[in-house]
Amino acid sequence: MNNLTANMSLDAKGLACPMPIVKTKKAMNNLKAGQVLEIEATDKGSKADMKAWAESSGHQYLGTIEEGEVLKHYLRKSSNDESNEKKHPKVINNEELENKLEANDNIVVIDVREAAEFAFNHIPNAISIPLGELEERINELNKQDEIYVVCRTGNRSDLAAQKLTVKGFTNVINVVSGMSQ
């Protein structure tokens, strides 16, 4: 594995979500189709974030190598120069979610931030399922429930909402701009 070569390297060490993804998007614009980007990050959540973002944007997630505290992610730029990043179509803002919670509507709130983020601040009664654990814990959710997905900014929750929809959940709503507001 040490013989991996990348066409470009990106230093995202010390940055928290969503900055590694923001920097990755910009760096991918400077690559030609088929070229590989190496992203060095220290945010443990970046592994799930990079994989999910690559899938939603049409790029290929090659894998991650852990070297001590540093995660080296490898992404291959898609052959389609105009890869369109998908967005989940059902979205509400924080105020609308707050109104639903106050009205005691029978809803489920899923927080897809990392466990440490959730521990310091979260919506009462929200269920913590970090994005990287979503697929293995999906059986904890009911496909008939009205599910609101929240993260820090709306990026990870967008990816989670897309994953849930693909798995047959029909009433999934992304909350934008999330816990940052």
Secondary structure, 3 states (H helix, E strand, C coil): CCCCCCCEEEEECCCCCCHHHHHHHHHHCCCCCCCEEEEEECCCCHHHHHHHHHHHHCCEEEEEEEECCEEEEEEECCCCCCCCCCCCCCEEEHHHHHHHHHCCCCCEEEECCCHHHHHHCCCCCCEECCHHHHHHHHHHCCCCCCEEEECCCCHHHHHHHHHHHHCCCCCEEEEECHHHC
